[in-house]
Amino acid sequence: MPGLFVRFSGGVPSYPTQLVVYGAAVVAAAFLLAWACEAAQVDFARGVVVPAVAFVAILPEYIVELHFAFTGQAEYVTANLTGASRLLVGFCVAMPAALALLPERWRPPPLKRIAVDRTQRLDLAILGLAALWALRGVIGGQLTLLDSAVLVGLYILFLRRAAAAGGEAAPEPIGVAAQLAELPREQRRRWVGGLMLFAAVVILVTAVPFGDAVLGTSSLVGISPYLALQWLVPVATEMPELVVAVVLLTHGRAGQSIAVLLAGAVSQYTLALGTLPVAYLVGAGTGPLPLQPRERIELLLTVGVALYAVAALVSLRLSRGDASLMLLLFTAQFLLPLGFTRLVIAVIFIALAVDVLIAERAQVRPLLRGLRARAPA
């Protein structure tokens, strides 16, 4: 409510004030959307709910990304996308290792084996293909309409195959979402629809001002606007997904925890990245979306993180070693934002991914067969 009040009051508060009120509004709306989507799984099949939840989860940062592309601010277009993509994928793989570092009273019970459902081969295959295709933009220094066609096509393929796939049940609603799911059918549908509509409106009117406030505040305090946009916005907008993933893992449902984050990452690497050149061309830009040298390095690192995640999960099992290595490298790239350092870490990620995929080459073919309408046994 404070975010809506500031947005429609007609006044122009300071950037730090806008950062707080708009950021709180975006986070709150993201939680509302997450609760509503979790409750909606009672009435819809898993294959429909999981992609829908994934799209809704990236909606806040997706709007920010489209805004910068449409207004021709090419230097900021990839900041939010690369940060959100790496956060989802990196947290997905490193989460078990990160939680093991918590104090004992907060630490979840150790898991002897972290396995994901075979239907996640679809997510991994799409993520890997999208990451490989993104290398074209890194090498060429621009994103074209061809990139849009391929990446959005991969997203459509993901939706179609996910709708046809079976697999384990979607995660059971937790907390507020569980209370919504227990309501009578008609009442539940009214609440779910109302929450989705209200949250979507809040995001539409506050997400873009939030992104602008991040840029303005970072300039005031002397922080790189690119880095602030790359990490502050994704951490705020992805908070509901991260919380749900942690809760699932602490309740011994590691496979479902990983599935939640993978679906969101697929949406970022395909739909979000693929629509940016279109938004740029339709808006203030002309021709392909240009990528500056720094953006090419950031995109290369994002590709490397995705490929390593695919390699770590190609056997549908996540080892403690792979999780620890992801945590180490992810922390390093976060603490050392220099271009050369990120380039080195990107090369390390890609080299490790290639090494693991060669060693696990027997699992690559079943992974590609995951693109079929029904996942193989």
C-alpha positions as CSV (number, residue, x, y, z in Angstrom):
1,M,0.0,0.0,0.0
2,P,2.8,2.5,0.7
3,G,4.2,1.7,-2.8
4,L,0.8,2.4,-4.5
5,F,0.4,5.6,-2.4
6,V,3.7,7.0,-3.5
7,R,3.2,5.9,-7.1
8,F,-0.2,7.7,-7.4
9,S,0.3,10.6,-5.1
10,G,2.0,12.8,-7.7
11,G,5.0,13.6,-5.5
12,V,8.6,12.8,-6.2
13,P,10.3,11.5,-3.1
14,S,14.0,10.8,-2.8
15,Y,15.5,7.8,-4.5
16,P,16.2,6.0,-1.2
17,T,12.5,6.4,-0.2
18,Q,11.4,5.1,-3.6
19,L,13.8,2.2,-3.2
20,V,12.2,1.2,0.1
21,V,8.5,1.6,-0.7
22,Y,8.6,0.3,-4.2
23,G,10.9,-2.6,-3.2
24,A,8.6,-3.6,-0.4
25,A,5.6,-3.4,-2.8
26,V,7.3,-5.7,-5.4
27,V,8.4,-8.2,-2.7
28,A,4.9,-8.3,-1.2
29,A,3.2,-8.6,-4.6
30,A,5.7,-11.5,-5.5
31,F,4.7,-13.3,-2.3
32,L,1.0,-12.8,-3.1
33,L,1.5,-14.2,-6.6
34,A,3.5,-17.2,-5.2
35,W,0.7,-18.0,-2.7
36,A,-2.0,-17.8,-5.3
37,C,-0.2,-20.0,-7.8
38,E,0.6,-22.6,-5.2
39,A,-3.0,-22.7,-4.2
40,A,-4.1,-22.9,-7.8
41,Q,-2.4,-26.3,-8.2
42,V,-5.4,-27.8,-6.4
43,D,-7.6,-27.1,-9.5
44,F,-5.0,-27.6,-12.3
45,A,-2.6,-30.3,-13.4
46,R,1.0,-30.2,-12.4
47,G,2.2,-29.8,-16.0
48,V,0.2,-26.6,-16.2
49,V,0.9,-25.3,-12.7
50,V,4.7,-25.6,-12.6
51,P,5.3,-23.5,-15.8
52,A,2.7,-21.0,-14.7
53,V,4.3,-20.6,-11.3
54,A,7.7,-20.2,-13.0
55,F,6.4,-17.5,-15.3
56,V,4.7,-15.6,-12.5
57,A,7.8,-15.9,-10.3
58,I,9.9,-14.0,-12.9
59,L,7.2,-11.4,-13.7
60,P,8.6,-8.6,-11.6
61,E,12.1,-8.7,-13.0
62,Y,10.8,-9.5,-16.4
63,I,8.9,-6.2,-16.5
64,V,12.0,-4.3,-15.5
65,E,14.0,-6.1,-18.2
66,L,11.5,-5.2,-20.9
67,H,11.4,-1.6,-19.6
68,F,15.1,-1.1,-20.1
69,A,15.0,-2.8,-23.5
70,F,12.0,-0.8,-24.7
71,T,13.4,2.5,-23.6
72,G,16.7,1.8,-25.4
73,Q,18.9,1.5,-22.2
74,A,20.9,-1.3,-23.7
75,E,23.6,-1.0,-21.1
76,Y,21.2,-2.1,-18.4
77,V,19.2,-4.7,-20.3
78,T,21.3,-7.7,-19.3
79,A,22.0,-6.6,-15.7
80,N,18.8,-7.8,-14.1
81,L,18.5,-10.9,-16.4
82,T,22.0,-12.2,-15.7
83,G,21.6,-11.6,-12.0
84,A,18.3,-13.3,-11.7
85,S,19.3,-16.2,-13.9
86,R,22.5,-16.9,-12.0
87,L,20.7,-16.5,-8.7
88,L,18.1,-19.1,-9.6
89,V,20.5,-21.7,-11.1
90,G,23.3,-21.0,-8.6
91,F,21.0,-21.3,-5.6
92,C,19.4,-24.4,-7.1
93,V,22.7,-26.3,-7.1
94,A,24.5,-24.7,-4.2
95,M,21.5,-24.7,-1.8
96,P,22.3,-27.9,0.1
97,A,25.9,-26.8,0.7
98,A,24.8,-23.3,1.8
99,L,22.3,-24.7,4.3
100,A,25.0,-27.1,5.7
101,L,27.0,-24.0,6.8
102,L,24.1,-22.7,9.0
103,P,24.2,-22.9,12.8
104,E,23.2,-26.4,14.0
105,R,19.9,-25.3,15.4
106,W,18.8,-23.9,12.0
107,R,20.5,-26.6,9.9
108,P,18.1,-29.1,8.1
109,P,18.7,-32.8,8.6
110,P,21.5,-34.0,6.3
111,L,20.3,-35.7,3.1
112,K,22.1,-38.9,2.1
113,R,20.9,-38.6,-1.5
114,I,19.5,-35.6,-3.4
115,A,17.6,-36.8,-6.4
116,V,15.2,-35.1,-8.8
117,D,12.3,-36.6,-10.8
118,R,13.1,-37.9,-14.3
119,T,10.6,-35.3,-15.7
120,Q,13.2,-32.6,-14.8
121,R,15.2,-33.9,-17.8
122,L,13.0,-31.6,-19.8
123,D,14.0,-28.5,-17.8
124,L,17.7,-29.5,-17.9
125,A,17.6,-30.1,-21.7
126,I,15.8,-26.8,-22.4
127,L,18.2,-24.9,-20.0
128,G,21.2,-26.4,-21.7
129,L,20.1,-25.7,-25.2
130,A,19.1,-22.1,-24.3
131,A,22.5,-21.6,-22.7
132,L,24.4,-22.9,-25.7
133,W,22.4,-20.8,-28.0
134,A,23.1,-17.7,-25.9
135,L,26.8,-18.2,-26.7
136,R,25.9,-16.8,-30.2
137,G,25.1,-13.5,-28.6
138,V,28.3,-13.5,-26.6
139,I,30.4,-14.2,-29.7
140,G,28.5,-11.8,-32.0
141,G,28.1,-9.0,-29.5
142,Q,24.4,-8.6,-30.2
143,L,21.0,-10.3,-29.8
144,T,18.9,-10.5,-32.9
145,L,15.4,-11.5,-33.9
146,L,16.8,-14.9,-34.8
147,D,17.8,-15.3,-31.1
148,S,14.3,-14.3,-30.1
149,A,12.7,-16.9,-32.4
150,V,14.9,-19.7,-31.2
151,L,14.7,-18.9,-27.5
152,V,11.0,-18.2,-27.4
153,G,10.5,-21.3,-29.5
154,L,12.4,-23.3,-26.8
155,Y,10.0,-21.8,-24.2
156,I,7.0,-22.8,-26.1
157,L,8.4,-26.3,-26.5
158,F,9.0,-26.3,-22.7
159,L,5.3,-25.4,-22.1
160,R,4.0,-28.1,-24.5
161,R,6.2,-30.8,-23.1
162,A,5.6,-29.9,-19.5
163,A,1.9,-30.0,-20.0
164,A,2.2,-33.5,-21.5
165,A,4.6,-34.8,-18.9
166,G,3.7,-36.8,-15.8
167,G,6.1,-37.1,-12.9
168,E,5.9,-36.5,-9.2
169,A,3.1,-34.3,-7.8
170,A,3.7,-30.6,-7.5
171,P,4.9,-29.4,-4.1
172,E,2.1,-29.3,-1.5
173,P,1.1,-25.7,-0.6
174,I,2.7,-24.4,2.6
175,G,1.6,-21.7,5.0
176,V,-0.8,-19.1,3.5
177,A,-1.0,-21.0,0.3
178,A,-2.2,-24.1,2.2
179,Q,-4.9,-22.1,3.9
180,L,-6.1,-20.9,0.5
181,A,-6.0,-24.4,-0.9
182,E,-8.3,-25.7,1.9
183,L,-11.1,-23.2,1.1
184,P,-14.2,-24.4,-0.7
185,R,-13.7,-24.5,-4.4
186,E,-15.6,-21.4,-5.5
187,Q,-14.2,-19.3,-2.6
188,R,-10.7,-20.6,-3.3
189,R,-11.0,-19.6,-7.0
190,R,-12.2,-16.1,-6.1
191,W,-9.4,-15.6,-3.7
192,V,-6.8,-16.9,-6.1
193,G,-8.0,-14.8,-9.0
194,G,-8.3,-11.7,-6.9
195,L,-4.8,-12.1,-5.4
196,M,-3.3,-12.7,-8.8
197,L,-5.0,-9.6,-10.3
198,F,-4.2,-7.3,-7.4
199,A,-0.5,-8.5,-7.3
200,A,-0.1,-8.2,-11.0
201,V,-1.4,-4.6,-10.9
202,V,0.9,-3.7,-8.1
203,I,3.9,-5.2,-10.0
204,L,2.9,-3.4,-13.2
205,V,2.8,0.0,-11.5
206,T,5.8,-0.4,-9.1
207,A,8.3,-2.7,-10.8
208,V,9.7,-0.1,-13.2
209,P,9.9,2.7,-10.6
210,F,11.7,0.2,-8.4
211,G,14.3,-0.4,-11.1
212,D,14.7,3.4,-11.6
213,A,15.1,3.9,-7.9
214,V,17.8,1.3,-7.7
215,L,19.7,3.1,-10.4
216,G,19.2,6.5,-8.7
217,T,20.1,5.3,-5.3
218,S,23.3,3.5,-6.5
219,S,24.4,6.7,-8.1
220,L,23.9,8.6,-4.9
221,V,25.9,6.2,-2.8
222,G,28.6,5.6,-5.4
223,I,27.8,1.9,-6.2
224,S,27.9,0.7,-9.8
225,P,24.4,1.0,-11.2
226,Y,24.9,-2.2,-13.2
227,L,25.9,-4.3,-10.2
228,A,23.1,-2.8,-8.0
229,L,20.5,-3.6,-10.7
230,Q,22.0,-7.0,-11.3
231,W,21.7,-8.2,-7.7
232,L,19.3,-6.0,-5.7
233,V,16.3,-6.4,-7.9
234,P,16.6,-10.2,-8.4
235,V,17.1,-10.8,-4.7
236,A,13.9,-8.9,-3.9
237,T,11.8,-10.4,-6.7
238,E,13.0,-14.0,-6.4
239,M,12.6,-14.0,-2.6
240,P,9.3,-16.0,-2.6
241,E,10.8,-18.7,-4.9
242,L,14.0,-19.0,-2.7
243,V,11.9,-19.2,0.5
244,V,9.7,-22.0,-1.0
245,A,12.8,-23.9,-2.2
246,V,14.5,-23.7,1.2
247,V,11.3,-24.8,3.0
248,L,10.9,-27.8,0.7
249,L,14.5,-28.8,1.2
250,T,14.3,-28.6,5.0
251,H,11.3,-30.8,4.9
252,G,13.2,-33.5,3.0
253,R,11.7,-32.7,-0.4
254,A,14.9,-31.8,-2.2
255,G,13.7,-32.9,-5.7
256,Q,10.7,-30.6,-5.6
257,S,12.9,-27.8,-4.2
258,I,15.2,-28.1,-7.2
259,A,12.3,-28.4,-9.6
260,V,10.8,-25.0,-8.4
261,L,14.1,-23.2,-9.1
262,L,14.8,-25.0,-12.4
263,A,11.5,-24.0,-13.9
264,G,12.1,-20.4,-13.1
265,A,15.6,-20.5,-14.6
266,V,14.2,-22.0,-17.8
267,S,11.8,-19.1,-18.1
268,Q,14.6,-16.6,-17.6
269,Y,17.0,-18.2,-20.1
270,T,14.3,-18.6,-22.8
271,L,11.3,-16.3,-22.6
272,A,13.0,-13.3,-20.8
273,L,16.2,-13.4,-22.9
274,G,14.4,-14.1,-26.1
275,T,11.9,-11.2,-25.9
276,L,14.5,-8.5,-25.1
277,P,15.6,-8.0,-28.8
278,V,11.9,-7.6,-29.8
279,A,11.2,-5.1,-27.0
280,Y,14.4,-3.1,-28.0
281,L,13.4,-3.0,-31.7
282,V,9.7,-2.1,-31.0
283,G,10.8,0.6,-28.6
284,A,13.6,3.2,-28.8
285,G,16.2,0.9,-30.3
286,T,17.1,0.3,-33.9
287,G,18.4,-3.0,-35.2
288,P,19.8,-5.9,-33.1
289,L,20.2,-5.4,-29.3
290,P,23.9,-4.5,-28.8
291,L,25.9,-6.1,-26.0
292,Q,28.9,-4.1,-24.6
293,P,32.1,-6.0,-23.7
294,R,31.1,-6.1,-20.0
295,E,27.6,-7.5,-20.9
296,R,29.2,-10.2,-23.0
297,I,31.3,-11.3,-20.1
298,E,28.3,-11.3,-17.8
299,L,26.3,-13.3,-20.3
300,L,29.1,-15.7,-20.7
301,L,29.3,-16.3,-17.0
302,T,25.5,-16.8,-16.9
303,V,25.9,-19.4,-19.6
304,G,28.7,-21.1,-17.7
305,V,26.6,-21.3,-14.5
306,A,23.7,-22.9,-16.5
307,L,25.9,-25.4,-18.2
308,Y,27.5,-26.5,-14.9
309,A,24.1,-26.8,-13.3
310,V,23.0,-29.1,-16.2
311,A,26.1,-31.2,-15.8
312,A,25.7,-31.4,-12.1
313,L,22.2,-32.7,-12.4
314,V,22.5,-34.7,-15.7
315,S,22.4,-38.0,-13.7
316,L,19.3,-36.7,-11.8
317,R,21.4,-36.7,-8.6
318,L,23.2,-33.8,-6.9
319,S,26.4,-34.6,-5.0
320,R,27.7,-32.7,-2.1
321,G,30.9,-32.0,-4.1
322,D,29.0,-30.4,-7.0
323,A,26.9,-28.3,-4.6
324,S,30.0,-27.1,-2.7
325,L,31.9,-26.3,-5.9
326,M,28.9,-24.2,-7.1
327,L,28.7,-22.4,-3.8
328,L,32.5,-21.6,-3.9
329,L,32.5,-20.3,-7.4
330,F,29.2,-18.5,-7.1
331,T,30.5,-16.7,-4.0
332,A,33.7,-15.8,-5.8
333,Q,31.9,-14.2,-8.7
334,F,29.7,-12.3,-6.3
335,L,32.6,-10.9,-4.2
336,L,34.9,-10.3,-7.1
337,P,32.9,-8.3,-9.7
338,L,35.9,-7.4,-11.9
339,G,35.5,-8.2,-15.5
340,F,38.7,-10.3,-15.8
341,T,37.8,-12.3,-12.7
342,R,34.3,-13.1,-14.0
343,L,35.8,-14.1,-17.3
344,V,38.1,-16.6,-15.6
345,I,35.2,-18.0,-13.4
346,A,33.1,-18.3,-16.5
347,V,35.8,-20.4,-18.3
348,I,36.1,-22.5,-15.1
349,F,32.4,-23.2,-15.1
350,I,32.3,-24.2,-18.7
351,A,35.4,-26.4,-18.4
352,L,33.9,-28.2,-15.4
353,A,30.6,-28.6,-17.3
354,V,32.3,-30.1,-20.3
355,D,34.4,-32.4,-18.1
356,V,31.4,-33.7,-16.2
357,L,29.3,-34.1,-19.3
358,I,32.0,-36.2,-21.0
359,A,32.3,-38.4,-17.9
360,E,28.5,-38.7,-17.7
361,R,28.0,-38.9,-21.5
362,A,25.8,-42.0,-21.1
363,Q,23.2,-39.7,-19.4
364,V,23.2,-37.1,-22.2
365,R,21.1,-39.1,-24.6
366,P,18.3,-39.7,-22.0
367,L,18.5,-35.9,-21.2
368,L,17.8,-35.1,-24.9
369,R,15.0,-37.7,-24.9
370,G,13.4,-35.6,-22.2
371,L,12.4,-33.2,-25.0
372,R,9.8,-35.8,-26.1
373,A,6.2,-35.5,-25.0
374,R,6.7,-38.1,-22.3
375,A,9.8,-38.5,-20.3
376,P,11.5,-41.9,-20.5
377,A,11.6,-44.3,-17.6
